[in-house]
């Protein structure tokens, strides 16, 4: 199967800790996506997001700095995983997220590339701007 790599740089007006927590805390993740998420905080632990549409395993975790996961979409062929890497760097205005996803099936590349922007980065930014990532009380839906 032919695969491609997605690379995106995303600025956040939030600390690296807040961005890390939005990605790794099951409740906060579900809060910004609006879908169920179960995310282990252990290397080797399982990851499930968007109500099971995404599944994977944590490969490397450096709190507030780096997340590496084996990751797959339920639409992909059985057994095919990509590798997603989230690297967080503090900037003057907050955090710069360097995102890479290698091993994306070529026919799904555009959809996943757009999906990260629309279903993750835009929603995370709105959530973090409301203070949901900083421990502020979240509105119930």
Backbone bond lengths (Angstrom), bond angles and torsions (degrees), N, CA, C in turn:
res aa  C-N    CA-C-N  psi(-1)  N-CA   C-N-CA  omega(-1)  CA-C   N-CA-C  phi
1 X - - - 1.450 - - 1.528 108.86 -
2 X 1.314 115.62 132.94 1.458 120.25 178.00 1.527 109.07 -80.80
3 X 1.344 115.97 134.15 1.462 120.66 -178.88 1.522 111.10 -125.76
4 X 1.313 115.41 163.62 1.464 122.85 178.07 1.522 109.03 -132.75
5 X 1.339 115.64 169.97 1.462 122.33 179.94 1.521 110.00 -119.65
6 X 1.327 115.81 131.11 1.469 122.91 175.09 1.526 107.48 -96.28
7 X 1.334 116.30 132.94 1.465 121.71 175.45 1.519 107.84 -130.87
8 X 1.332 116.43 127.27 1.459 120.52 179.92 1.526 109.77 -141.10
9 X 1.332 116.39 140.61 1.466 123.36 172.59 1.523 106.80 -110.42
10 X 1.336 116.24 126.60 1.455 119.88 -174.39 1.532 109.90 -131.53
11 X 1.334 117.54 120.56 1.468 119.82 175.81 1.525 111.23 -85.44
12 X 1.318 116.50 141.57 1.459 122.42 175.68 1.522 109.02 -127.67
13 X 1.332 116.39 140.34 1.462 121.64 173.53 1.525 108.11 -88.76
14 X 1.313 116.16 59.80 1.464 123.37 -178.53 1.517 107.31 -156.05
15 X 1.313 116.20 160.91 1.468 120.48 -179.85 1.526 110.71 -73.46
16 X 1.337 116.93 158.72 1.470 119.01 174.92 1.537 112.01 -55.23
17 X 1.342 117.07 -35.91 1.461 119.99 178.94 1.537 110.99 -62.34
18 X 1.326 116.80 -44.00 1.467 120.53 -179.63 1.530 111.52 -64.67
19 X 1.332 117.51 -40.02 1.470 121.01 178.70 1.529 109.82 -67.40
20 X 1.328 116.78 -44.14 1.470 121.49 178.47 1.526 110.18 -58.42
21 X 1.324 116.42 -46.08 1.461 120.69 -179.03 1.528 112.03 -65.04
22 X 1.326 118.05 -36.89 1.467 120.68 177.88 1.528 110.50 -60.71
23 X 1.322 116.24 -36.02 1.467 121.13 -179.61 1.527 113.22 -81.42
24 X 1.334 117.40 -34.02 1.472 121.18 -170.21 1.531 115.56 -104.63
25 X 1.321 118.65 -17.12 1.460 120.83 179.78 1.530 108.04 -90.47
26 X 1.324 117.06 118.90 1.471 121.47 -175.37 1.527 112.11 -54.30
27 X 1.334 117.35 -44.56 1.458 121.40 -177.76 1.529 111.48 -66.80
28 X 1.337 117.11 -45.11 1.467 120.49 179.71 1.530 110.95 -66.66
29 X 1.337 116.11 -39.28 1.467 120.90 178.49 1.527 109.89 -61.25
30 X 1.332 116.46 -47.69 1.466 120.96 177.99 1.524 110.70 -63.20
31 X 1.335 116.39 -33.23 1.460 120.82 179.82 1.512 112.97 -63.29
32 X 1.325 117.96 -43.17 1.468 117.94 -178.14 1.521 112.28 -84.20
33 X 1.333 119.27 -27.02 1.473 119.92 179.88 1.520 112.33 -87.18
34 X 1.326 116.81 -26.34 1.452 120.18 -175.15 1.524 112.91 79.82
35 X 1.338 116.64 7.83 1.468 122.21 -179.05 1.529 109.83 -127.38
36 X 1.345 116.02 152.84 1.466 121.67 -179.22 1.533 111.04 -59.29
37 X 1.341 115.21 140.40 1.469 121.82 177.25 1.520 108.71 -141.44
38 X 1.318 116.67 140.22 1.460 123.22 173.41 1.521 106.53 -132.43
39 X 1.330 115.23 109.12 1.458 120.52 -173.18 1.518 109.91 -125.53
40 X 1.314 115.96 117.38 1.459 121.31 176.33 1.527 109.01 -71.78
41 X 1.314 116.18 150.04 1.467 121.07 175.86 1.520 111.06 -102.25
42 X 1.325 117.11 14.02 1.468 122.73 -178.16 1.522 110.95 -111.46
43 X 1.334 116.69 143.91 1.460 120.89 171.35 1.525 107.08 -63.16
44 X 1.326 116.53 131.75 1.457 121.92 -176.04 1.515 112.65 91.18
45 X 1.329 117.24 -11.48 1.458 121.62 179.77 1.519 111.80 -77.83
46 X 1.322 116.25 160.20 1.457 120.57 -175.26 1.528 112.62 -87.33
47 X 1.335 113.32 156.99 1.455 123.47 -179.74 1.524 107.17 -130.22
48 X 1.316 116.49 130.76 1.462 121.69 174.49 1.517 106.97 -140.45
49 X 1.339 116.73 130.81 1.460 120.63 -178.77 1.526 109.41 -142.37
50 X 1.315 114.14 166.54 1.460 120.88 -177.77 1.521 110.83 51.01
51 X 1.345 114.54 48.23 1.459 123.45 175.34 1.532 112.22 54.56
52 X 1.340 116.13 39.98 1.458 121.54 175.37 1.523 114.61 94.28
53 X 1.327 118.52 -5.43 1.465 121.59 178.09 1.531 110.25 -64.00
54 X 1.348 115.71 -33.67 1.458 122.09 177.80 1.519 107.84 -112.63
55 X 1.334 116.41 134.34 1.465 119.97 173.85 1.515 108.84 -141.17
56 X 1.324 114.51 154.15 1.446 117.83 -179.09 1.504 112.81 -178.96
57 X 1.338 114.32 -162.91 1.456 122.59 -176.64 1.520 108.98 -143.08
58 X 1.325 116.57 141.11 1.463 121.16 174.89 1.529 109.44 -74.15
59 X 1.330 116.32 128.96 1.460 122.55 179.37 1.529 110.75 -102.93
60 X 1.333 116.26 -42.34 1.471 121.57 -179.33 1.524 108.24 -147.24
61 X 1.322 115.84 134.04 1.460 121.09 178.43 1.530 109.45 -134.12
62 X 1.323 116.37 119.75 1.458 122.22 172.90 1.526 105.10 -122.63
63 X 1.337 117.21 100.83 1.463 120.16 -173.68 1.530 113.63 -46.70
64 X 1.330 113.79 131.52 1.467 124.10 177.46 1.527 113.44 67.68
65 X 1.343 117.93 6.52 1.469 119.74 -178.53 1.528 114.25 -130.70
66 X 1.345 117.73 -42.87 1.464 118.38 -172.13 1.521 111.73 -155.72
67 X 1.353 114.88 139.67 1.461 123.35 174.13 1.519 106.72 -132.15
68 X 1.342 116.85 127.51 1.464 121.37 173.39 1.526 106.36 -124.81
69 X 1.330 115.43 129.33 1.469 120.63 -178.50 1.532 111.22 -135.40
70 X 1.341 115.58 145.51 1.472 121.22 163.90 1.509 103.34 -81.02
71 X 1.316 117.33 131.09 1.452 120.97 -167.33 1.522 109.55 -142.61
72 X 1.329 115.75 140.00 1.462 119.07 176.00 1.515 110.53 -145.94
73 X 1.315 114.42 153.98 1.451 122.86 173.61 1.525 107.66 -95.49
74 X 1.325 117.01 146.56 1.461 120.50 178.74 1.530 111.80 -64.30
75 X 1.330 118.05 -13.76 1.468 122.21 178.91 1.528 112.87 -82.56
76 X 1.327 117.29 -14.81 1.460 120.49 -175.17 1.518 111.81 -80.12
77 X 1.333 116.81 160.49 1.469 119.41 177.04 1.532 111.11 -58.10
78 X 1.322 116.32 144.42 1.465 121.34 179.03 1.521 110.86 -50.03
79 X 1.323 115.50 134.30 1.459 120.92 175.80 1.517 115.17 83.78
80 X 1.341 119.17 -6.46 1.473 119.83 -179.80 1.530 110.21 -89.93
81 X 1.320 115.14 122.82 1.467 122.19 178.11 1.519 110.18 -122.58
82 X 1.318 115.63 149.73 1.458 122.53 169.91 1.528 106.82 -105.72
83 X 1.320 115.70 174.81 1.463 121.00 173.68 1.520 107.73 -117.55
84 X 1.338 116.34 123.00 1.464 120.69 175.91 1.521 108.78 -108.00
85 X 1.330 114.90 137.36 1.461 121.67 178.68 1.520 108.65 -129.60
86 X 1.323 115.49 125.15 1.458 123.28 175.53 1.531 106.01 -112.41
87 X 1.331 118.13 114.96 1.465 121.53 176.31 1.521 108.10 -113.52
88 X 1.337 115.87 127.60 1.454 122.00 -175.43 1.523 110.56 -109.96
89 X 1.335 115.44 129.56 1.460 120.04 179.12 1.521 108.30 -130.97
90 X 1.344 115.18 127.73 1.462 120.17 177.79 1.532 109.20 -65.22
91 X 1.336 115.10 136.95 1.465 121.34 176.48 1.526 107.36 -126.75
92 X 1.315 116.31 173.50 1.463 120.61 179.34 1.524 110.85 -56.81
93 X 1.331 117.22 -41.73 1.454 120.64 -177.37 1.514 115.35 -91.45
94 X 1.326 118.04 -2.43 1.466 119.81 -178.59 1.518 112.38 152.33
95 X 1.350 115.52 -105.03 1.464 120.77 -175.22 1.522 109.97 -141.93
96 X 1.328 114.91 140.78 1.462 120.08 169.84 1.521 107.12 -108.32
97 X 1.323 115.86 121.45 1.454 122.41 176.85 1.515 108.40 -96.06
98 X 1.339 116.47 121.39 1.467 121.47 172.00 1.522 105.56 -100.55
99 X 1.320 115.81 115.96 1.457 121.62 -176.06 1.526 110.05 -113.27
100 X 1.327 116.37 134.68 1.462 122.28 175.25 1.519 108.18 -135.59
101 X 1.322 116.51 135.40 1.464 121.90 172.13 1.522 107.42 -130.73
102 X 1.333 115.64 108.57 1.465 120.09 178.93 1.522 109.74 -101.84
103 X 1.328 115.62 151.27 1.461 120.72 178.84 1.514 114.19 87.49
104 X 1.328 117.49 21.12 1.468 121.06 178.67 1.536 108.39 -78.27
105 X 1.338 118.03 125.22 1.463 118.90 176.94 1.530 110.65 -53.00
106 X 1.334 116.05 132.80 1.460 121.67 -174.84 1.531 112.58 -50.67
107 X 1.338 117.44 -40.79 1.464 120.66 -176.37 1.539 112.42 -71.90
108 X 1.324 117.87 -13.24 1.464 121.56 -179.66 1.536 112.00 -109.18
109 X 1.324 116.95 1.37 1.468 122.04 -174.32 1.535 112.68 -57.24
110 X 1.324 117.86 -53.87 1.474 120.72 -176.26 1.525 111.29 -62.12
111 X 1.336 116.78 -42.86 1.471 120.33 -179.20 1.521 110.81 -63.51
112 X 1.322 118.15 -42.78 1.469 120.35 -179.44 1.526 110.53 -70.18
113 X 1.329 116.86 -40.80 1.471 120.68 178.96 1.534 110.13 -58.16
114 X 1.320 117.12 -46.41 1.461 121.37 178.25 1.527 110.49 -70.25
115 X 1.323 116.60 -36.17 1.460 121.41 -179.18 1.514 112.60 -61.87
116 X 1.332 117.21 -41.56 1.472 119.42 177.84 1.526 109.89 -60.55
117 X 1.335 117.13 -44.30 1.465 120.42 -178.46 1.532 111.29 -64.85
118 X 1.336 116.85 -46.85 1.462 120.58 -174.61 1.532 112.88 -81.45
119 X 1.319 117.27 -42.86 1.460 120.70 -172.32 1.523 113.73 -90.81
120 X 1.333 116.57 -15.05 1.468 119.53 178.49 1.518 111.43 -118.35
121 X 1.313 118.42 -69.71 1.468 120.42 -168.36 1.527 112.06 -61.50
122 X 1.339 118.43 -47.27 1.472 119.71 -179.52 1.524 111.02 -62.82
123 X 1.327 116.91 -44.66 1.471 120.78 -179.01 1.524 111.58 -68.20
124 X 1.344 117.46 -38.80 1.464 120.41 177.74 1.522 110.74 -63.69
125 X 1.329 116.85 -43.78 1.464 120.36 -179.63 1.528 110.77 -59.20
126 X 1.339 117.00 -45.96 1.468 120.52 179.35 1.521 110.78 -61.93
127 X 1.317 116.66 -43.59 1.461 121.61 -179.27 1.529 111.02 -63.92
128 X 1.324 116.69 -45.85 1.465 120.65 -178.72 1.525 111.44 -67.90
129 X 1.336 117.24 -34.46 1.465 120.48 177.82 1.526 111.24 -66.04
130 X 1.342 117.36 -31.58 1.466 121.40 177.97 1.515 111.30 -76.24
131 X 1.339 116.66 -8.35 1.453 119.94 -179.87 1.508 113.82 89.18
132 X 1.345 117.34 8.79 1.457 120.19 -178.71 1.515 111.69 -68.58
133 X 1.336 117.35 -25.62 1.453 119.47 179.78 1.512 113.17 -84.04
134 X 1.326 117.25 -10.40 1.463 119.61 -175.19 1.522 113.22 -100.78
135 X 1.331 115.79 13.04 1.454 118.02 178.46 1.524 112.93 91.98
136 X 1.326 116.90 -0.86 1.457 119.89 176.66 1.525 109.07 -67.62
137 X 1.291 115.67 153.13 1.466 120.24 -177.15 1.535 109.95 -66.33
138 X 1.311 116.51 129.48 1.451 123.37 -178.14 1.528 109.75 -88.84
139 X 1.307 116.55 140.33 1.462 120.03 174.30 1.513 109.32 -67.23
140 X 1.317 116.82 140.74 1.461 119.55 176.12 1.518 108.27 -85.19
141 X 1.323 115.17 151.52 1.468 119.36 -177.19 1.492 110.48 -97.40
